[in-house]
């Protein structure tokens, strides 16, 4: 028998947290955040009480068991809605639904083998900026490890979204308020060790999406970006060594930018849905460092083997909500010398703003259509966003063809703007190692 002093469960993802109560029943000591505190963060109803007590905000949400309950709550929350089974990993079976018909189909699909699974409904904050924060609490003090701004807007799983440290568009006032909210949550939950908090920022309002009293997948990235070994610092805290005793008195905010980009497996797993969404699909991550955001992002794209060309013809096909933004993006692309193709609705939006594009048919609209032009090698870049079911089907066809013919594509407008920013940079210049950076 090993007879350990206890076990640390903060480094195994979500699964060990679910075993915390069982370990406790077996008399196995938990080192770090207690099972009771873990339950406060993981149990939706208990956590809502904490959010209310601290006068913080969450998106409207509900837990339901039947489709009848779901329809009633959906009316209160308002479409679109994020739906998922309770207790899922990696955003498994999580979807954004836009109308009652989609909700019906979701329930039929998810509950066909288990009619007792609670389903969580959350208000979908369209065009919100998602933010990840890693922090360490020792019971007296909270050290912010890093505030990471996601590049893709809220709705894309955090494991699939690229992110920047420091934040590249968030105002300092918003970041300071985020820091205060993280501290309040850490103390209220009695966290001892690492925690991760996910926020959504919409119209300058801060919404809490979730709190995980454990190490997140972002910890290695934050540690490399800041030079702080967060995992090591956290273990010392769990064993009773205060942050001040470790000489850690304030957050490290680098003078350079680091960008984490997801590595997606679509070229190897042909059947996987290639459109980014709330269900995680990435199989790895890369990191780029630069003097500014655009340089860091260009290096991250290179590390992820992104096949982005700096000239040629671009296809733009976006949902109605993105049509205002796409005009600005088209202007930027034209300045780089790109020629523009667009599907009917997008072409009309561009024309109203004085931008002429070549009209291209969707597959169901007749030939020559998008697939034909992709096969002929006419495109060097595609921006395709969607919201409805028919649009999703079209989008999957476009993205799969783009993968087949090695054409870079973005399925969010924010991702497209970041891509265009990176076109100004040469990622093969200004190469520097982490050792050199943290020596300075």
Secondary structure by P-SEA (a helix, b strand, c coil): ccccccccccccccccccaaaaaaaaccccccccaaaaaaaacaaaaaaaaaaaccccccccccccaaaaaaaaaaacccbbbbcccccccccbbbbccaaaaaaaaaaaacccccbbbbbbbbbccbbbbbbbbccccccccccbbbbbccccccccccbbbbcccccccaaaaaaaaaaaaaaaaaaccccbbbbbbbbcccbbbbcccccccccaaaaaaaacccaaaaaaaaaaaccccccccccbbbbbcbbbbbbbbbccccccccccccccccccccbbbbbcccaaaaaaaaaaaaccccccccbbbbbbcccaaaaaaaaaaaaaaabbbbbbcaaaaaaaaaacbbbbbbbccccccccaaaaaaaccccbbbbbbccaaaaaaaaaaaaaaaaabbbbbccaaaaaaaaaacccccccccccaaaaaac
